[in-house]
Amino acid sequence: MRKSLPGFALLLAATAVSYSIVTGGAIGLSAALAASIEAANPSLPTQTSSAGGVTVNVTPRNMAGNAKMWDFAIVLDTHSADLNDDLLKSSLLLDSAGGRFAPAAGDGAPPGGHHSEGVLRFKPISPQPQSIELRITRAGEDVPRSFRWQLN
């Protein structure tokens, strides 16, 4: 019989709490609850956009309701020109209600080269929207790259 994800999350949390009690708290209750939250909020899939000889992969991470920041891991690859993108300036997060949000922070490789990786961080949107879109506007491209995910 196949178990539902919420049922599995509860089973995982109960198992972790039982283990914690038996081992005298080797893993804490907060770790058990965190495990159940993660299991109940599976990761959103990586999305890919390829155009003009440049491939952009975006992976949302840390999207749980209690996250302090929403992280988006971004990888750019090309074999045709140097990547000079400043993703802090060229990215926006949009929500289903029409809100537009600039990144709060980011880190990663400096501009240049044929491969670039980094993480954009946004303050979580509250209340959580039904969907989000990460929009990246690249110099020399007529249309922004768009990555959309359903949250609810």
C-alpha positions as CSV (number, residue, x, y, z in Angstrom):
1,M,0.0,0.0,0.0
2,R,1.4,3.4,-1.0
3,K,1.5,6.0,1.8
4,S,0.7,9.7,1.2
5,L,3.4,12.3,1.7
6,P,1.7,13.9,4.8
7,G,1.3,10.5,6.4
8,F,4.9,9.7,5.7
9,A,6.0,13.0,7.2
10,L,4.1,12.2,10.4
11,L,5.6,8.7,10.5
12,L,9.0,10.2,10.0
13,A,8.5,12.7,12.8
14,A,7.1,10.0,15.2
15,T,10.1,7.8,14.4
16,A,12.6,10.6,15.0
17,V,10.9,11.6,18.3
18,S,10.9,7.9,19.5
19,Y,14.6,7.6,18.6
20,S,15.3,10.8,20.5
21,I,13.5,9.5,23.6
22,V,15.2,6.1,23.5
23,T,18.7,7.6,22.9
24,G,18.3,10.3,25.6
25,G,17.8,13.1,23.1
26,A,20.6,12.3,20.6
27,I,18.5,14.1,18.1
28,G,16.2,16.8,19.4
29,L,12.5,17.4,18.9
30,S,13.2,20.4,16.7
31,A,15.2,18.2,14.3
32,A,12.2,15.8,14.2
33,L,9.8,18.6,13.5
34,A,12.2,20.0,10.8
35,A,12.3,16.6,9.1
36,S,8.5,16.5,9.1
37,I,8.2,20.0,7.6
38,E,10.8,19.2,4.9
39,A,8.9,15.9,4.0
40,A,5.6,17.8,3.9
41,N,7.1,20.5,1.6
42,P,9.0,18.7,-1.1
43,S,11.6,20.6,-3.1
44,L,10.4,22.4,-6.2
45,P,12.0,21.1,-9.4
46,T,14.9,22.6,-11.2
47,Q,13.9,24.5,-14.4
48,T,16.0,25.1,-17.4
49,S,16.0,27.8,-20.1
50,S,18.2,27.6,-23.2
51,A,18.4,30.5,-25.7
52,G,21.1,32.3,-27.6
53,G,23.7,29.7,-26.7
54,V,23.3,30.2,-22.9
55,T,21.6,27.7,-20.6
56,V,20.2,28.8,-17.3
57,N,19.3,26.3,-14.6
58,V,17.3,27.5,-11.5
59,T,16.7,25.4,-8.4
60,P,14.5,26.8,-5.6
61,R,15.7,25.8,-2.2
62,N,14.6,26.5,1.4
63,M,11.0,27.4,0.4
64,A,9.3,26.2,3.6
65,G,6.9,28.5,5.3
66,N,9.3,29.1,8.2
67,A,12.4,29.8,6.1
68,K,14.2,33.1,6.8
69,M,15.2,33.5,3.2
70,W,14.1,31.8,-0.1
71,D,17.1,30.7,-2.0
72,F,17.4,30.1,-5.7
73,A,20.6,28.3,-6.9
74,I,21.4,29.5,-10.4
75,V,23.8,28.0,-13.0
76,L,24.6,29.6,-16.3
77,D,26.6,27.8,-19.0
78,T,27.7,28.8,-22.5
79,H,30.4,28.0,-25.0
80,S,30.0,31.1,-27.1
81,A,30.8,34.2,-24.9
82,D,31.8,35.4,-21.5
83,L,28.9,35.5,-18.9
84,N,28.8,39.0,-17.5
85,D,25.5,38.8,-15.7
86,D,24.9,40.7,-12.5
87,L,22.0,38.6,-11.2
88,L,21.4,40.9,-8.2
89,K,20.5,43.7,-10.7
90,S,18.8,41.7,-13.4
91,S,16.5,39.4,-11.4
92,L,13.0,39.8,-9.9
93,L,10.7,37.5,-8.0
94,L,7.0,38.0,-8.9
95,D,4.1,36.6,-7.1
96,S,0.6,35.6,-8.3
97,A,-0.9,38.8,-6.8
98,G,1.3,41.1,-9.0
99,G,4.0,41.8,-6.4
100,R,7.6,42.4,-7.6
101,F,10.5,41.7,-5.3
102,A,14.3,42.4,-5.8
103,P,16.8,40.0,-4.3
104,A,17.8,40.7,-0.7
105,A,21.3,39.1,-1.2
106,G,23.3,36.9,-3.4
107,D,26.6,35.2,-3.8
108,G,28.5,33.3,-6.4
109,A,31.1,33.6,-9.1
110,P,32.1,37.0,-10.4
111,P,31.2,38.0,-13.9
112,G,33.2,36.5,-16.8
113,G,33.9,33.0,-18.0
114,H,31.7,30.3,-19.6
115,H,30.3,28.9,-16.4
116,S,28.8,30.8,-13.5
117,E,27.1,29.6,-10.3
118,G,25.5,31.5,-7.5
119,V,22.6,31.8,-5.1
120,L,20.0,34.5,-5.1
121,R,18.2,35.1,-1.7
122,F,14.8,36.7,-1.4
123,K,12.8,37.6,1.7
124,P,9.9,35.1,1.9
125,I,6.6,36.5,0.6
126,S,3.8,36.5,3.2
127,P,1.2,35.4,3.0
128,Q,2.6,32.7,0.7
129,P,1.4,33.2,-2.9
130,Q,-0.2,30.5,-5.0
131,S,2.7,30.7,-7.5
132,I,6.0,32.6,-8.0
133,E,8.0,33.5,-11.0
134,L,11.8,34.3,-11.1
135,R,12.5,36.6,-14.0
136,I,16.1,37.1,-15.2
137,T,16.7,39.9,-17.8
138,R,19.9,39.2,-19.6
139,A,21.8,41.9,-21.7
140,G,21.3,41.3,-25.4
141,E,18.2,39.1,-25.0
142,D,14.8,40.6,-26.1
143,V,12.8,38.5,-23.7
144,P,13.5,37.9,-20.0
145,R,14.1,34.3,-18.9
146,S,11.1,33.2,-16.9
147,F,10.9,30.3,-14.3
148,R,7.5,29.6,-12.7
149,W,6.5,27.3,-9.8
150,Q,3.2,26.5,-8.1
151,L,3.4,26.8,-4.3
152,N,-0.2,25.9,-3.3
